[in-house]
Amino acid sequence: MTNTNNEALCPLCHKENGCMAGGLERCWCHDVTVPQALLDLVPEPLRNQACICRSCIEKFTSS
């Protein structure tokens, strides 16, 4: 399954990312620091296209 620039999907796990920044003033993703090492795992064509989901961030930071 390929995530082809769908802002509602996490670019890592391809599940809904829960980001509401497009429609709301603030979203949960605005209050989370995503480690650069995790951002580096996002495939180049998908970088800066969609938020990484909370689950992927938590899994990465807890390991």
PDB file as gemmi writes it, atoms N, CA and C in Angstrom:
CRYST1    1.000    1.000    1.000  90.00  90.00  90.00 P 1                      
ATOM      1  N   MET A   1       0.851  -1.190   0.000  1.00  0.00           N  
ATOM      2  CA  MET A   1       0.000   0.000   0.000  1.00  0.00           C  
ATOM      3  C   MET A   1       0.888   1.242   0.000  1.00  0.00           C  
ATOM      4  N   THR A   2       0.601   2.179  -0.824  1.00  0.00           N  
ATOM      5  CA  THR A   2       1.407   3.378  -0.943  1.00  0.00           C  
ATOM      6  C   THR A   2       0.617   4.592  -0.517  1.00  0.00           C  
ATOM      7  N   ASN A   3       1.232   5.415   0.295  1.00  0.00           N  
ATOM      8  CA  ASN A   3       0.617   6.667   0.726  1.00  0.00           C  
ATOM      9  C   ASN A   3       0.994   7.721  -0.303  1.00  0.00           C  
ATOM     10  N   THR A   4       0.091   8.065  -1.167  1.00  0.00           N  
ATOM     11  CA  THR A   4       0.391   9.013  -2.231  1.00  0.00           C  
ATOM     12  C   THR A   4      -0.131  10.395  -1.871  1.00  0.00           C  
ATOM     13  N   ASN A   5       0.588  11.060  -0.961  1.00  0.00           N  
ATOM     14  CA  ASN A   5       0.289  12.445  -0.622  1.00  0.00           C  
ATOM     15  C   ASN A   5      -1.108  12.658  -0.063  1.00  0.00           C  
ATOM     16  N   ASN A   6      -1.561  11.780   0.808  1.00  0.00           N  
ATOM     17  CA  ASN A   6      -2.847  11.939   1.472  1.00  0.00           C  
ATOM     18  C   ASN A   6      -2.567  12.540   2.850  1.00  0.00           C  
ATOM     19  N   GLU A   7      -2.944  13.789   3.049  1.00  0.00           N  
ATOM     20  CA  GLU A   7      -2.648  14.501   4.293  1.00  0.00           C  
ATOM     21  C   GLU A   7      -3.300  13.878   5.516  1.00  0.00           C  
ATOM     22  N   ALA A   8      -4.322  13.047   5.336  1.00  0.00           N  
ATOM     23  CA  ALA A   8      -5.019  12.431   6.464  1.00  0.00           C  
ATOM     24  C   ALA A   8      -4.340  11.146   6.926  1.00  0.00           C  
ATOM     25  N   LEU A   9      -3.328  10.666   6.181  1.00  0.00           N  
ATOM     26  CA  LEU A   9      -2.666   9.418   6.523  1.00  0.00           C  
ATOM     27  C   LEU A   9      -1.240   9.650   6.981  1.00  0.00           C  
ATOM     28  N   CYS A  10      -0.845   8.875   7.961  1.00  0.00           N  
ATOM     29  CA  CYS A  10       0.534   8.909   8.450  1.00  0.00           C  
ATOM     30  C   CYS A  10       1.447   8.391   7.335  1.00  0.00           C  
ATOM     31  N   PRO A  11       2.521   9.102   7.039  1.00  0.00           N  
ATOM     32  CA  PRO A  11       3.419   8.661   5.975  1.00  0.00           C  
ATOM     33  C   PRO A  11       4.240   7.432   6.339  1.00  0.00           C  
ATOM     34  N   LEU A  12       4.176   6.988   7.597  1.00  0.00           N  
ATOM     35  CA  LEU A  12       4.929   5.810   8.015  1.00  0.00           C  
ATOM     36  C   LEU A  12       4.077   4.549   8.076  1.00  0.00           C  
ATOM     37  N   CYS A  13       2.933   4.609   8.769  1.00  0.00           N  
ATOM     38  CA  CYS A  13       2.094   3.412   8.924  1.00  0.00           C  
ATOM     39  C   CYS A  13       0.891   3.403   7.996  1.00  0.00           C  
ATOM     40  N   HIS A  14       0.623   4.514   7.353  1.00  0.00           N  
ATOM     41  CA  HIS A  14      -0.473   4.672   6.382  1.00  0.00           C  
ATOM     42  C   HIS A  14      -1.869   4.583   7.003  1.00  0.00           C  
ATOM     43  N   LYS A  15      -1.946   4.784   8.330  1.00  0.00           N  
ATOM     44  CA  LYS A  15      -3.241   4.844   9.014  1.00  0.00           C  
ATOM     45  C   LYS A  15      -3.585   6.307   9.231  1.00  0.00           C  
ATOM     46  N   GLU A  16      -4.829   6.583   9.591  1.00  0.00           N  
ATOM     47  CA  GLU A  16      -5.239   7.975   9.819  1.00  0.00           C  
ATOM     48  C   GLU A  16      -4.356   8.608  10.881  1.00  0.00           C  
ATOM     49  N   ASN A  17      -3.903   9.828  10.612  1.00  0.00           N  
ATOM     50  CA  ASN A  17      -3.001  10.499  11.547  1.00  0.00           C  
ATOM     51  C   ASN A  17      -3.727  11.356  12.580  1.00  0.00           C  
ATOM     52  N   GLY A  18      -5.008  11.574  12.419  1.00  0.00           N  
ATOM     53  CA  GLY A  18      -5.774  12.326  13.402  1.00  0.00           C  
ATOM     54  C   GLY A  18      -5.483  13.814  13.416  1.00  0.00           C  
ATOM     55  N   CYS A  19      -4.736  14.299  12.438  1.00  0.00           N  
ATOM     56  CA  CYS A  19      -4.393  15.717  12.394  1.00  0.00           C  
ATOM     57  C   CYS A  19      -5.607  16.531  11.937  1.00  0.00           C  
ATOM     58  N   MET A  20      -5.858  17.597  12.652  1.00  0.00           N  
ATOM     59  CA  MET A  20      -6.976  18.473  12.306  1.00  0.00           C  
ATOM     60  C   MET A  20      -6.495  19.884  12.016  1.00  0.00           C  
ATOM     61  N   ALA A  21      -5.202  20.047  11.772  1.00  0.00           N  
ATOM     62  CA  ALA A  21      -4.630  21.373  11.575  1.00  0.00           C  
ATOM     63  C   ALA A  21      -5.223  22.095  10.367  1.00  0.00           C  
ATOM     64  N   GLY A  22      -5.669  21.354   9.384  1.00  0.00           N  
ATOM     65  CA  GLY A  22      -6.252  21.980   8.203  1.00  0.00           C  
ATOM     66  C   GLY A  22      -7.575  22.671   8.485  1.00  0.00           C  
ATOM     67  N   GLY A  23      -8.281  22.244   9.532  1.00  0.00           N  
ATOM     68  CA  GLY A  23      -9.590  22.805   9.797  1.00  0.00           C  
ATOM     69  C   GLY A  23      -9.707  23.540  11.119  1.00  0.00           C  
ATOM     70  N   LEU A  24      -8.739  23.381  11.986  1.00  0.00           N  
ATOM     71  CA  LEU A  24      -8.800  24.002  13.305  1.00  0.00           C  
ATOM     72  C   LEU A  24      -7.592  24.896  13.533  1.00  0.00           C  
ATOM     73  N   GLU A  25      -7.736  25.760  14.495  1.00  0.00           N  
ATOM     74  CA  GLU A  25      -6.639  26.655  14.875  1.00  0.00           C  
ATOM     75  C   GLU A  25      -5.454  25.850  15.418  1.00  0.00           C  
ATOM     76  N   ARG A  26      -5.741  24.897  16.319  1.00  0.00           N  
ATOM     77  CA  ARG A  26      -4.683  24.084  16.937  1.00  0.00           C  
ATOM     78  C   ARG A  26      -5.034  22.606  16.815  1.00  0.00           C  
ATOM     79  N   CYS A  27      -4.018  21.791  16.797  1.00  0.00           N  
ATOM     80  CA  CYS A  27      -4.196  20.344  16.743  1.00  0.00           C  
ATOM     81  C   CYS A  27      -3.200  19.710  17.703  1.00  0.00           C  
ATOM     82  N   TRP A  28      -3.409  18.475  18.077  1.00  0.00           N  
ATOM     83  CA  TRP A  28      -2.493  17.775  18.972  1.00  0.00           C  
ATOM     84  C   TRP A  28      -1.073  17.802  18.421  1.00  0.00           C  
ATOM     85  N   CYS A  29      -0.937  17.779  17.112  1.00  0.00           N  
ATOM     86  CA  CYS A  29       0.391  17.704  16.501  1.00  0.00           C  
ATOM     87  C   CYS A  29       1.206  18.982  16.708  1.00  0.00           C  
ATOM     88  N   HIS A  30       0.550  20.080  17.031  1.00  0.00           N  
ATOM     89  CA  HIS A  30       1.254  21.340  17.274  1.00  0.00           C  
ATOM     90  C   HIS A  30       1.973  21.328  18.622  1.00  0.00           C  
ATOM     91  N   ASP A  31       1.563  20.431  19.510  1.00  0.00           N  
ATOM     92  CA  ASP A  31       2.122  20.383  20.855  1.00  0.00           C  
ATOM     93  C   ASP A  31       3.074  19.209  21.068  1.00  0.00           C  
ATOM     94  N   VAL A  32       3.456  18.550  19.992  1.00  0.00           N  
ATOM     95  CA  VAL A  32       4.323  17.383  20.084  1.00  0.00           C  
ATOM     96  C   VAL A  32       5.627  17.663  19.345  1.00  0.00           C  
ATOM     97  N   THR A  33       6.728  17.301  19.980  1.00  0.00           N  
ATOM     98  CA  THR A  33       8.018  17.400  19.322  1.00  0.00           C  
ATOM     99  C   THR A  33       8.316  16.050  18.683  1.00  0.00           C  
ATOM    100  N   VAL A  34       8.475  16.062  17.376  1.00  0.00           N  
ATOM    101  CA  VAL A  34       8.781  14.829  16.652  1.00  0.00           C  
ATOM    102  C   VAL A  34      10.297  14.761  16.483  1.00  0.00           C  
ATOM    103  N   PRO A  35      10.911  13.686  16.983  1.00  0.00           N  
ATOM    104  CA  PRO A  35      12.360  13.567  16.862  1.00  0.00           C  
ATOM    105  C   PRO A  35      12.809  13.595  15.394  1.00  0.00           C  
ATOM    106  N   GLN A  36      13.909  14.261  15.141  1.00  0.00           N  
ATOM    107  CA  GLN A  36      14.433  14.352  13.779  1.00  0.00           C  
ATOM    108  C   GLN A  36      14.717  12.968  13.202  1.00  0.00           C  
ATOM    109  N   ALA A  37      15.175  12.048  14.042  1.00  0.00           N  
ATOM    110  CA  ALA A  37      15.460  10.688  13.572  1.00  0.00           C  
ATOM    111  C   ALA A  37      14.205  10.006  13.035  1.00  0.00           C  
ATOM    112  N   LEU A  38      13.051  10.307  13.613  1.00  0.00           N  
ATOM    113  CA  LEU A  38      11.793   9.748  13.121  1.00  0.00           C  
ATOM    114  C   LEU A  38      11.394  10.441  11.821  1.00  0.00           C  
ATOM    115  N   LEU A  39      11.526  11.744  11.782  1.00  0.00           N  
ATOM    116  CA  LEU A  39      11.228  12.477  10.549  1.00  0.00           C  
ATOM    117  C   LEU A  39      12.081  11.968   9.391  1.00  0.00           C  
ATOM    118  N   ASP A  40      13.303  11.589   9.683  1.00  0.00           N  
ATOM    119  CA  ASP A  40      14.207  11.088   8.646  1.00  0.00           C  
ATOM    120  C   ASP A  40      13.755   9.753   8.066  1.00  0.00           C  
ATOM    121  N   LEU A  41      12.875   9.047   8.769  1.00  0.00           N  
ATOM    122  CA  LEU A  41      12.364   7.764   8.280  1.00  0.00           C  
ATOM    123  C   LEU A  41      11.252   7.921   7.241  1.00  0.00           C  
ATOM    124  N   VAL A  42      10.701   9.115   7.143  1.00  0.00           N  
ATOM    125  CA  VAL A  42       9.629   9.364   6.168  1.00  0.00           C  
ATOM    126  C   VAL A  42      10.246   9.350   4.769  1.00  0.00           C  
ATOM    127  N   PRO A  43       9.653   8.561   3.854  1.00  0.00           N  
ATOM    128  CA  PRO A  43      10.187   8.529   2.490  1.00  0.00           C  
ATOM    129  C   PRO A  43      10.229   9.938   1.879  1.00  0.00           C  
ATOM    130  N   GLU A  44      11.274  10.225   1.159  1.00  0.00           N  
ATOM    131  CA  GLU A  44      11.508  11.555   0.588  1.00  0.00           C  
ATOM    132  C   GLU A  44      10.281  12.170  -0.093  1.00  0.00           C  
ATOM    133  N   PRO A  45       9.563  11.429  -0.949  1.00  0.00           N  
ATOM    134  CA  PRO A  45       8.419  12.066  -1.634  1.00  0.00           C  
ATOM    135  C   PRO A  45       7.259  12.441  -0.706  1.00  0.00           C  
ATOM    136  N   LEU A  46       7.262  11.891   0.522  1.00  0.00           N  
ATOM    137  CA  LEU A  46       6.160  12.150   1.452  1.00  0.00           C  
ATOM    138  C   LEU A  46       6.526  13.156   2.541  1.00  0.00           C  
ATOM    139  N   ARG A  47       7.775  13.587   2.578  1.00  0.00           N  
ATOM    140  CA  ARG A  47       8.201  14.529   3.621  1.00  0.00           C  
ATOM    141  C   ARG A  47       7.463  15.855   3.502  1.00  0.00           C  
ATOM    142  N   ASN A  48       7.071  16.376   4.665  1.00  0.00           N  
ATOM    143  CA  ASN A  48       6.354  17.655   4.758  1.00  0.00           C  
ATOM    144  C   ASN A  48       5.016  17.638   4.037  1.00  0.00           C  
ATOM    145  N   GLN A  49       4.437  16.463   3.883  1.00  0.00           N  
ATOM    146  CA  GLN A  49       3.144  16.338   3.217  1.00  0.00           C  
ATOM    147  C   GLN A  49       2.019  16.012   4.197  1.00  0.00           C  
ATOM    148  N   ALA A  50       2.343  15.261   5.258  1.00  0.00           N  
ATOM    149  CA  ALA A  50       1.326  14.849   6.225  1.00  0.00           C  
ATOM    150  C   ALA A  50       1.985  14.601   7.576  1.00  0.00           C  
ATOM    151  N   CYS A  51       1.201  14.711   8.631  1.00  0.00           N  
ATOM    152  CA  CYS A  51       1.708  14.483   9.981  1.00  0.00           C  
ATOM    153  C   CYS A  51       1.922  13.002  10.242  1.00  0.00           C  
ATOM    154  N   ILE A  52       2.978  12.721  11.004  1.00  0.00           N  
ATOM    155  CA  ILE A  52       3.179  11.377  11.519  1.00  0.00           C  
ATOM    156  C   ILE A  52       2.160  11.190  12.643  1.00  0.00           C  
ATOM    157  N   CYS A  53       1.528  10.030  12.711  1.00  0.00           N  
ATOM    158  CA  CYS A  53       0.476   9.817  13.707  1.00  0.00           C  
ATOM    159  C   CYS A  53       1.053   9.701  15.118  1.00  0.00           C  
ATOM    160  N   ARG A  54       0.203   9.930  16.086  1.00  0.00           N  
ATOM    161  CA  ARG A  54       0.583   9.879  17.495  1.00  0.00           C  
ATOM    162  C   ARG A  54       1.130   8.495  17.848  1.00  0.00           C  
ATOM    163  N   SER A  55       0.535   7.446  17.314  1.00  0.00           N  
ATOM    164  CA  SER A  55       0.973   6.089  17.614  1.00  0.00           C  
ATOM    165  C   SER A  55       2.411   5.852  17.159  1.00  0.00           C  
ATOM    166  N   CYS A  56       2.763   6.275  15.962  1.00  0.00           N  
ATOM    167  CA  CYS A  56       4.132   6.107  15.460  1.00  0.00           C  
ATOM    168  C   CYS A  56       5.122   6.924  16.288  1.00  0.00           C  
ATOM    169  N   ILE A  57       4.727   8.108  16.688  1.00  0.00           N  
ATOM    170  CA  ILE A  57       5.600   8.943  17.510  1.00  0.00           C  
ATOM    171  C   ILE A  57       5.823   8.291  18.867  1.00  0.00           C  
ATOM    172  N   GLU A  58       4.761   7.788  19.493  1.00  0.00           N  
ATOM    173  CA  GLU A  58       4.877   7.150  20.796  1.00  0.00           C  
ATOM    174  C   GLU A  58       5.711   5.886  20.727  1.00  0.00           C  
ATOM    175  N   LYS A  59       5.509   5.078  19.682  1.00  0.00           N  
ATOM    176  CA  LYS A  59       6.300   3.848  19.530  1.00  0.00           C  
ATOM    177  C   LYS A  59       7.780   4.187  19.379  1.00  0.00           C  
ATOM    178  N   PHE A  60       8.080   5.195  18.596  1.00  0.00           N  
ATOM    179  CA  PHE A  60       9.473   5.572  18.366  1.00  0.00           C  
ATOM    180  C   PHE A  60      10.128   6.107  19.626  1.00  0.00           C  
ATOM    181  N   THR A  61       9.412   6.963  20.338  1.00  0.00           N  
ATOM    182  CA  THR A  61      10.012   7.590  21.516  1.00  0.00           C  
ATOM    183  C   THR A  61      10.085   6.639  22.721  1.00  0.00           C  
ATOM    184  N   SER A  62       9.299   5.575  22.723  1.00  0.00           N  
ATOM    185  CA  SER A  62       9.323   4.638  23.841  1.00  0.00           C  
ATOM    186  C   SER A  62      10.330   3.511  23.627  1.00  0.00           C  
ATOM    187  N   SER A  63      10.889   3.434  22.451  1.00  0.00           N  
ATOM    188  CA  SER A  63      11.852   2.349  22.199  1.00  0.00           C  
ATOM    189  C   SER A  63      13.269   2.738  22.503  1.00  0.00           C  
TER     190      SER A  63                                                      
END                                                                             
